């Protein structure tokens, strides 16, 4: 299957200092006025090493990675309208909230939290942002 030249969305490149995705996906895409950010995990963007051993530490790194992806797409955390949070232990929602409330301000984006098998990490976050029309 080849890429359709008529796609109405553009992949976002995170920069030369960030390793490319480990699989066949874009870390972020812009589709008209919306930015979609793939699930971000608590890995150092340069080395790829896991950062933190607690939900709180991993949440901080994951949200920093989310912010980095948004910035590369010309958006910011203030533009986020929807967040999906994946937790290895759904009982860690309260622990995740501390870091979440330190980067998002009221009124908060919509949010869904689900328990998931995350293959060695404790938290993953994806988001949709509305920074408006580019250019």
Secondary structure, DSSP 8 states (H G I E B T S, - for coil): ----TT-S-EE----TTS---SSSS-SEEEETTEEEEEEEESB-TTT--B--SSHHHHHHHHHHHHHHHHHHTT--GGGEEEEEEEESSGGGHHHHHHHHHHH--SS--EEEEEE---TT-SEEEEEEEE--S--
